[in-house]
Amino acid sequence: MNKLTLTAAALLLAACSNGNNADKTTFEKTINRYASGNSVCLPIALNVQNHNGINIISTDTVLGEPVIKIVEKNLDGKNVNEQAIKQMQILDSEGLYKKGESETLNVLDSKNNIKIRVYTLTEKGQTRTRLTPQGPRFCLGKQTVKKINWFTEPAPYNGVIMTKVSYEARFEPERWAEKLLKESGKDWEHAKQDVHQTATLIKTNDGWRDIRELKQP
């Protein structure tokens, strides 16, 4: 009799632990399952100066571009773009970009020739690049759920059971990306901050699924 009672209790516990439950633990796992297969990809523009020592904003210095060129010294012969060069060295070490042969820029009325570093996007780097109409995005890591804030009572909508979930998302960069962001200083501190997000989950025969996951081809 005791064995039967224990077996029944075990079965009941297993039933209460399946993926069909509407609770914070289940929803956290559901959102994390979707997030694990989707990288966080951002527009990363290097902070660079031209040979005149003027800060420039150019699509040619956005990570994901096939070729990135960076001036090493200005017209006075002083080192410039040290931060950007360190960042490219990190990407070079990771095999995402490859440093090629430097170019020389001859400037009229200047005694100094301008040396330019040239980096080419590798095949590995191409796999981290997402092309958009606004320019390339470079994938740096994943997102995970830090905590579930709340969720709506699951209810039928258009023939399915749905719930809306509010959660705090934490960005977890890959090791090389963490070094890259560290070299960026305060420019990218916001990327490391937790963000508030919402997700819509749908109940299926295979448990709860993130609607974004179901929309993927």
Rosetta silent file (secondary structure, phi, psi, omega in degrees, C-alpha in Angstrom):
SEQUENCE: MNKLTLTAAALLLAACSNGNNADKTTFEKTINRYASGNSVCLPIALNVQNHNGINIISTDTVLGEPVIKIVEKNLDGKNVNEQAIKQMQILDSEGLYKKGESETLNVLDSKNNIKIRVYTLTEKGQTRTRLTPQGPRFCLGKQTVKKINWFTEPAPYNGVIMTKVSYEARFEPERWAEKLLKESGKDWEHAKQDVHQTATLIKTNDGWRDIRELKQP
SCORE:     score description
SCORE:     0.000 S_00000001
   1 L     0.000  -43.602  179.406    0.000    0.000    0.000 S_00000001
   2 H   -62.853  -38.472  179.578    2.820    2.372    0.906 S_00000001
   3 H   -64.159  -40.271  178.845    4.556    1.583   -2.386 S_00000001
   4 H   -64.391  -39.263  179.242    1.383    2.393   -4.305 S_00000001
   5 H   -64.264  -44.122 -179.817    1.035    5.675   -2.435 S_00000001
   6 H   -65.271  -40.158  179.098    4.641    6.647   -3.178 S_00000001
   7 H   -63.932  -43.394  178.754    4.265    5.729   -6.851 S_00000001
   8 H   -63.291  -39.444  179.528    1.099    7.790   -7.166 S_00000001
   9 H   -66.184  -39.241  179.634    2.805   10.737   -5.474 S_00000001
  10 H   -65.123  -42.069  178.587    5.781   10.466   -7.829 S_00000001
  11 H   -64.860  -39.181  178.786    3.520   10.423  -10.877 S_00000001
  12 H   -64.850  -40.372  179.417    1.602   13.419   -9.575 S_00000001
  13 H   -65.349  -40.883  179.079    4.853   15.318   -8.998 S_00000001
  14 H   -63.571  -40.117  179.569    6.050   14.500  -12.514 S_00000001
  15 H   -64.343  -33.881 -178.698    2.769   15.728  -13.952 S_00000001
  16 H   -78.593   -8.842 -175.521    3.133   18.981  -12.039 S_00000001
  17 L  -108.868    9.067 -177.194    6.645   19.492  -13.412 S_00000001
  18 L   -79.562  176.192 -174.457    5.933   19.206  -17.137 S_00000001
  19 L   -79.455    5.172 -179.862    6.244   21.975  -19.700 S_00000001
  20 L   -92.075   -6.660 -178.519    2.507   22.697  -19.784 S_00000001
  21 L   -67.214  147.837  174.373    2.437   24.501  -16.447 S_00000001
  22 L  -102.678   84.581  179.760    1.739   28.214  -16.381 S_00000001
  23 L  -147.036  169.530 -174.843    4.375   29.354  -13.912 S_00000001
  24 H   -62.750  -38.803 -179.264    7.518   31.485  -13.795 S_00000001
  25 H   -63.171  -46.478  179.742    9.902   28.520  -13.986 S_00000001
  26 H   -63.328  -43.235 -177.770    8.261   27.113  -17.107 S_00000001
  27 H   -69.471  -34.926  176.406    8.089   30.489  -18.815 S_00000001
  28 H   -62.309  -44.743  178.501   11.730   31.266  -18.010 S_00000001
  29 H   -63.594  -39.020 -178.909   12.802   27.980  -19.627 S_00000001
  30 H   -64.126  -46.703 -179.314   10.584   28.662  -22.646 S_00000001
  31 H   -67.987  -40.297  178.896   12.026   32.125  -23.297 S_00000001
  32 H   -64.542  -33.214  177.942   15.596   30.933  -22.692 S_00000001
  33 H   -63.130  -42.545  176.441   15.085   28.125  -25.202 S_00000001
  34 H   -65.739  -45.406 -175.382   14.201   30.690  -27.851 S_00000001
  35 H   -64.790  -31.265 -177.451   17.037   33.036  -26.803 S_00000001
  36 H   -64.582  -23.559  179.912   19.665   30.276  -26.918 S_00000001
  37 L  -100.850    8.555 -177.946   19.195   29.981  -30.675 S_00000001
  38 L  -134.013  120.410 -177.670   19.227   33.724  -31.379 S_00000001
  39 L   -79.744  155.934  171.674   22.275   35.943  -31.043 S_00000001
  40 E   -89.002  115.195 -175.870   22.287   39.548  -29.861 S_00000001
  41 E  -119.636  126.625 -173.182   23.487   41.530  -32.892 S_00000001
  42 E  -127.601  155.739  172.896   24.221   45.246  -32.635 S_00000001
  43 L   -79.190  110.080 -177.287   25.484   48.065  -34.879 S_00000001
  44 L  -109.464  106.646  177.953   29.058   48.554  -33.650 S_00000001
  45 E  -102.917  127.691  178.512   30.781   51.635  -35.084 S_00000001
  46 L   -72.562  144.594  177.473   34.423   52.182  -34.184 S_00000001
  47 L   -88.673  102.415 -173.453   35.379   55.581  -32.798 S_00000001
  48 E  -128.649  160.826  174.705   38.056   56.726  -35.247 S_00000001
  49 E  -117.082  153.905  173.465   39.834   59.845  -36.477 S_00000001
  50 L   -88.425 -174.890 -175.845   41.064   60.648  -39.958 S_00000001
  51 L   -68.003  -14.355  175.949   44.601   61.803  -40.773 S_00000001
  52 L   -87.435    0.474 -179.929   43.602   65.371  -39.898 S_00000001
  53 L    79.641   18.508 -178.735   42.791   64.267  -36.354 S_00000001
  54 L  -101.434  131.228  176.620   39.065   64.801  -36.860 S_00000001
  55 E   -64.388  135.436 -178.677   36.572   62.298  -35.475 S_00000001
  56 E  -126.211  149.673  173.249   34.592   60.748  -38.284 S_00000001
  57 L  -115.604  112.735 -174.647   31.390   58.760  -38.507 S_00000001
  58 L  -140.587  144.080  176.202   31.560   56.411  -41.460 S_00000001
  59 H   -67.424  -16.090 -179.378   29.897   53.187  -42.530 S_00000001
  60 H   -73.902   -9.079 -179.920   33.399   52.011  -43.463 S_00000001
  61 H  -118.532   28.053  176.375   34.257   51.568  -39.782 S_00000001
  62 E   -99.295  129.996 -179.663   31.194   49.549  -38.735 S_00000001
  63 L   -60.413  133.355 -174.241   31.868   45.960  -37.685 S_00000001
  64 L   110.896  -17.948  174.801   30.541   43.602  -40.318 S_00000001
  65 L   -68.922  145.166 -177.510   31.834   45.677  -43.235 S_00000001
  66 L   -58.307  -37.721 -179.314   34.021   43.605  -45.614 S_00000001
  67 E  -135.035  133.846  175.903   37.019   45.929  -45.175 S_00000001
  68 E  -122.963  128.112 -179.922   37.862   48.320  -42.347 S_00000001
  69 E  -117.313  134.247 -176.000   40.688   50.845  -42.686 S_00000001
  70 E  -132.431  127.075  177.085   42.126   52.741  -39.725 S_00000001
  71 E   -71.980  136.282 -179.534   44.676   55.557  -39.752 S_00000001
  72 L   -90.314  -36.682 -177.635   47.584   54.979  -37.336 S_00000001
  73 E  -134.775  154.731  176.399   49.027   58.528  -37.168 S_00000001
  74 L   -91.480 -174.001 -177.171   47.831   62.031  -37.939 S_00000001
  75 L   -63.122  -24.221  179.146   49.614   64.662  -40.025 S_00000001
  76 L   -85.244   -0.748  179.982   51.747   65.632  -37.024 S_00000001
  77 L    84.097    8.447  179.944   53.020   62.078  -36.682 S_00000001
  78 L   -88.141  145.109  178.865   51.118   61.449  -33.447 S_00000001
  79 E   -65.260  137.060  175.142   49.437   58.116  -32.780 S_00000001
  80 L  -134.302  166.607  175.122   45.667   58.118  -33.203 S_00000001
  81 L    59.742   32.225 -179.051   42.898   55.529  -33.055 S_00000001
  82 H   -63.817  -38.567  179.240   44.670   53.452  -30.416 S_00000001
  83 H   -64.479  -46.676 -179.309   41.369   52.282  -28.936 S_00000001
  84 H   -63.555  -37.425  179.232   39.983   51.215  -32.320 S_00000001
  85 H   -66.432  -40.123  177.058   43.220   49.406  -33.173 S_00000001
  86 H   -62.279  -39.528  179.048   43.077   47.467  -29.888 S_00000001
  87 H   -64.377  -41.654  179.479   39.500   46.480  -30.699 S_00000001
  88 H   -69.212  -30.995  176.181   40.495   45.253  -34.154 S_00000001
  89 H   -64.974  -36.233  176.276   43.382   43.299  -32.636 S_00000001
  90 H   -63.171  -44.517  179.895   40.844   41.462  -30.454 S_00000001
  91 H   -68.252  -34.028  176.778   38.798   40.600  -33.541 S_00000001
  92 H   -65.624  -44.032  179.490   41.959   39.576  -35.386 S_00000001
  93 H   -64.016  -32.721 -179.256   42.960   37.242  -32.540 S_00000001
  94 H   -81.430  -10.199  179.825   39.470   35.714  -32.567 S_00000001
  95 L    82.971   17.013 -179.861   39.667   35.124  -36.328 S_00000001
  96 L   -89.452  -31.816  170.966   36.740   37.415  -37.131 S_00000001
  97 E  -129.745  155.742  178.323   38.888   39.917  -39.027 S_00000001
  98 E  -125.458  127.954  179.245   42.333   39.462  -40.543 S_00000001
  99 E   -73.997  127.349  179.524   44.979   42.173  -40.610 S_00000001
 100 L  -104.219 -164.900  179.428   46.325   42.663  -44.102 S_00000001
 101 L   -72.606  133.400 -178.130   49.154   44.652  -45.606 S_00000001
 102 L   -67.944  151.800  175.933   49.118   48.281  -44.503 S_00000001
 103 E  -106.961  159.328  178.748   48.481   51.049  -47.009 S_00000001
 104 E  -121.103  130.240  178.783   50.237   54.404  -47.257 S_00000001
 105 E  -106.069  118.995  177.688   48.453   57.671  -47.881 S_00000001
 106 L   -90.031  120.575 -177.071   50.554   60.432  -49.448 S_00000001
 107 L  -109.536  129.872  179.257   49.303   63.846  -48.347 S_00000001
 108 L   -61.776  144.604  177.236   50.273   67.016  -50.195 S_00000001
 109 L    62.035   27.340  177.079   52.313   69.570  -48.239 S_00000001
 110 L  -130.195  138.032  179.032   53.067   67.025  -45.532 S_00000001
 111 L   -79.642  -18.813 -175.982   56.421   65.548  -44.581 S_00000001
 112 L  -104.359  131.194  170.508   54.773   62.469  -43.099 S_00000001
 113 L   -82.175  141.265 -176.077   53.179   59.663  -45.059 S_00000001
 114 E   -92.767  121.519  178.415   50.050   58.349  -43.401 S_00000001
 115 E   -90.520  134.009 -177.277   50.059   54.636  -42.582 S_00000001
 116 E  -122.698  126.704  175.563   46.681   52.912  -42.702 S_00000001
 117 E   -81.563  140.757 -178.260   45.862   49.539  -41.163 S_00000001
 118 E  -123.031  125.649  178.785   43.638   47.298  -43.265 S_00000001
 119 E  -122.313  135.182 -179.350   41.427   44.558  -41.810 S_00000001
 120 E  -114.145  135.141  178.944   39.361   42.120  -43.879 S_00000001
 121 E   -65.817  130.809 -179.848   36.280   40.288  -42.642 S_00000001
 122 L   -89.875  174.347  176.033   36.883   36.513  -42.492 S_00000001
 123 H   -61.817  -38.794  177.747   34.440   33.687  -43.192 S_00000001
 124 H   -63.518  -40.102  178.139   34.053   33.277  -39.442 S_00000001
 125 H   -65.398  -33.588  178.563   33.320   36.985  -39.172 S_00000001
 126 H   -64.286  -32.773  178.893   30.691   36.706  -41.891 S_00000001
 127 H   -69.922  -19.401  178.383   28.788   34.170  -39.780 S_00000001
 128 L   -94.688    1.425 -175.822   28.576   36.816  -37.030 S_00000001
 129 E  -103.541  133.180  174.765   27.292   39.491  -39.399 S_00000001
 130 E  -118.296  117.165 -178.204   23.620   40.243  -40.018 S_00000001
 131 E   -84.355  133.288  178.467   22.959   42.548  -42.967 S_00000001
 132 E  -133.732  163.488  176.790   20.107   45.042  -42.631 S_00000001
 133 L   -59.234  -24.053 -179.461   18.918   48.045  -44.692 S_00000001
 134 L   -90.250    0.506 -178.580   20.442   50.248  -41.972 S_00000001
 135 E   119.301  173.097 -177.086   23.841   48.549  -42.199 S_00000001
 136 E   -71.757  149.080  171.393   25.521   45.462  -40.743 S_00000001
 137 E  -116.033  139.547 -178.452   24.912   44.183  -37.227 S_00000001
 138 E  -109.869  129.034 -173.965   27.626   42.213  -35.436 S_00000001
 139 E   -85.285  125.279 -171.181   26.593   39.342  -33.162 S_00000001
 140 E  -112.250  -18.801 -176.685   28.210   39.498  -29.732 S_00000001
 141 E   171.389 -154.948 -177.532   26.475   36.932  -27.536 S_00000001
 142 E  -123.512  171.042  175.192   23.165   35.707  -26.174 S_00000001
 143 E  -117.959  141.150  175.850   20.399   36.947  -23.920 S_00000001
 144 E  -129.833  159.404  178.905   19.093   35.108  -20.868 S_00000001
 145 E   -81.825  122.074  175.556   16.199   35.694  -18.510 S_00000001
 146 E   -80.814  -44.109  176.282   17.319   37.210  -15.229 S_00000001
 147 E  -162.404  153.168  173.727   13.855   37.044  -13.694 S_00000001
 148 E   -90.900  126.055  179.304   10.184   36.859  -14.618 S_00000001
 149 E   -81.803  -53.271 -179.907    8.298   39.947  -13.446 S_00000001
 150 E  -164.022  167.135  173.181    4.723   38.864  -14.166 S_00000001
 151 E  -148.114  151.564  179.452    2.548   37.053  -16.668 S_00000001
 152 L   -79.803  156.845  176.916   -1.086   37.287  -17.679 S_00000001
 153 L   -63.313  124.208  179.323   -3.545   34.516  -16.992 S_00000001
 154 L   -54.174  133.306 -176.405   -3.373   32.153  -19.999 S_00000001
 155 E  -146.231  154.212  179.597   -6.471   32.665  -22.136 S_00000001
 156 E   -72.153  140.113  176.959   -7.789   31.570  -25.559 S_00000001
 157 E  -153.100  120.014 -178.996   -7.153   33.896  -28.499 S_00000001
 158 L    52.772   39.266  174.379   -7.734   33.031  -32.166 S_00000001
 159 L    87.684    1.255  178.593   -7.941   29.340  -31.365 S_00000001
 160 E  -129.973  161.199  175.592   -4.819   29.094  -29.181 S_00000001
 161 E   -93.241  125.754 -176.006   -3.985   29.581  -25.507 S_00000001
 162 E  -128.609  157.729  172.345   -1.709   32.580  -25.017 S_00000001
 163 E  -146.731  146.935  176.040   -0.013   34.479  -22.216 S_00000001
 164 E  -103.922  131.596 -174.765    2.020   37.668  -22.110 S_00000001
 165 E  -120.697  130.102  173.843    5.182   37.546  -19.996 S_00000001
 166 E  -101.485  133.667 -178.253    7.198   40.464  -18.628 S_00000001
 167 E  -150.549  161.532  174.186   10.830   39.719  -17.784 S_00000001
 168 E   -97.816  124.346 -177.882   14.259   41.198  -17.160 S_00000001
 169 E  -104.356  137.479  178.753   16.777   40.162  -19.832 S_00000001
 170 E  -114.242  131.266  177.917   20.509   39.978  -19.239 S_00000001
 171 E   -85.310  127.573  179.005   23.036   40.221  -22.058 S_00000001
 172 E  -118.712   94.838 -178.464   25.796   37.625  -21.845 S_00000001
 173 E   -71.960  153.977  171.653   28.564   38.485  -24.321 S_00000001
 174 L   -67.430  164.618 -173.204   31.062   35.937  -25.545 S_00000001
 175 H   -58.756  -44.302 -179.414   34.525   36.224  -24.016 S_00000001
 176 H   -66.508  -36.084 -179.911   36.027   38.082  -26.973 S_00000001
 177 H   -68.527  -33.916  177.361   32.996   40.395  -27.127 S_00000001
 178 H   -63.973  -40.322  176.736   33.388   41.191  -23.438 S_00000001
 179 H   -65.293  -40.237 -179.592   36.974   42.288  -24.129 S_00000001
 180 H   -61.848  -46.224 -179.685   35.774   44.312  -27.106 S_00000001
 181 H   -67.810  -33.295  178.385   33.149   46.142  -25.055 S_00000001
 182 H   -64.819  -38.958  177.878   35.643   46.716  -22.251 S_00000001
 183 H   -68.724  -21.317 -179.343   37.962   48.464  -24.702 S_00000001
 184 L   -76.643  -13.474 -179.882   35.024   50.640  -25.767 S_00000001
 185 H    65.660 -136.523 -175.598   34.873   52.183  -22.298 S_00000001
 186 H   -74.293  -13.674 -176.051   31.724   54.131  -21.477 S_00000001
 187 H   -59.533  -31.369 -175.072   30.546   54.116  -25.099 S_00000001
 188 H  -124.854   24.773  177.202   28.948   50.681  -24.707 S_00000001
 189 H   -61.650  -31.751 -178.050   28.209   50.426  -20.984 S_00000001
 190 H   -64.496  -24.451 -178.521   24.490   50.392  -21.821 S_00000001
 191 H   -67.551  -23.752 -177.170   24.919   47.077  -23.658 S_00000001
 192 H   -90.149   -6.627 -176.492   25.723   45.356  -20.361 S_00000001
 193 L   -81.803  145.504  175.890   22.663   46.661  -18.535 S_00000001
 194 L   -66.388  145.330 -178.881   19.613   44.496  -17.900 S_00000001
 195 E  -126.720  149.422  177.419   16.607   45.454  -20.020 S_00000001
 196 E   -86.285  129.440  179.691   12.862   45.044  -19.555 S_00000001
 197 E  -138.956  164.328  175.087   11.201   42.964  -22.265 S_00000001
 198 E  -128.324  152.775  178.240    7.939   41.168  -22.943 S_00000001
 199 E  -139.308  147.974  174.303    7.218   37.933  -24.768 S_00000001
 200 E  -104.939  124.214 -179.153    4.075   36.226  -26.001 S_00000001
 201 E  -111.534  144.415 -179.274    3.938   32.496  -25.317 S_00000001
 202 E  -121.063  137.381  178.469    1.608   29.969  -26.936 S_00000001
 203 E   -84.770  127.460  179.997    0.570   26.626  -25.505 S_00000001
 204 E  -123.772 -179.938  176.162    1.179   23.724  -27.904 S_00000001
 205 L   -69.531  -11.723  179.074    1.054   19.933  -27.741 S_00000001
 206 L  -110.376   27.607 -179.598    4.780   20.167  -26.949 S_00000001
 207 E    91.428 -168.235 -178.959    4.407   22.602  -24.062 S_00000001
 208 E   -77.582  140.606  178.733    4.739   26.382  -24.082 S_00000001
 209 E  -132.799  144.613  175.194    6.548   27.997  -27.021 S_00000001
 210 E   -73.331  131.432 -176.648    7.724   31.541  -27.656 S_00000001
 211 H   -61.310  -28.522  177.777    5.721   33.020  -30.537 S_00000001
 212 H   -65.793  -33.433  177.969    8.962   34.394  -32.030 S_00000001
 213 H   -66.807  -39.086 -178.138   10.238   30.833  -32.249 S_00000001
 214 H   -72.743  -23.901 -179.523    7.139   29.717  -34.142 S_00000001
 215 H   -80.112  -15.061 -178.622    7.465   32.578  -36.642 S_00000001
 216 L   -70.979  145.075 -179.546   10.944   31.475  -37.703 S_00000001
 217 L   -68.603    0.000    0.000   11.178   29.603  -41.041 S_00000001
